[in-house]
Amino acid sequence: MAIDIAAGEGAAILSPINGKVTDRYIDQYGNPTLVLENKIYQVTLLHGDYSVNVGDSVKLGRRLAKKATGYTTDMFGQSCAGRNCGYHTHLNVFDKRVGTNVNPLDSDR
């Protein structure tokens, strides 16, 4: 229902849509979470050190965070807590028109 986008330490997290920040919180696992919305999509991003706040308007490609943080694991499923590994952004795209999550890599979107 979502994808993880791998990136090195300190990699920028960019907005995948034009929209507005509608929520920003820490989830039950300690992951910084950001929600962006427009008329078509609700996008949820995890693991960012976010520099935008609820109510901010964002343009496609705008920097939202300077690095990935939060609860992550390495390719063996072991926690990266206290280690330099697992840098990625979790991306979930919900299409309001069809009422379900969609594959963000689908070229038809």
Buried (B, 14 or more C-beta within 10 A) or exposed (E): EBEBBEBEEEBBBBBBBBBBBBEBEEEEEEBBBBBBBBEBBBBBBBBBBBEBEEEBEBEEEBEBBBBBBBBBEEEEEEEBEEEEBBBBBBBBBBBEEEEEBBEBEEEEE
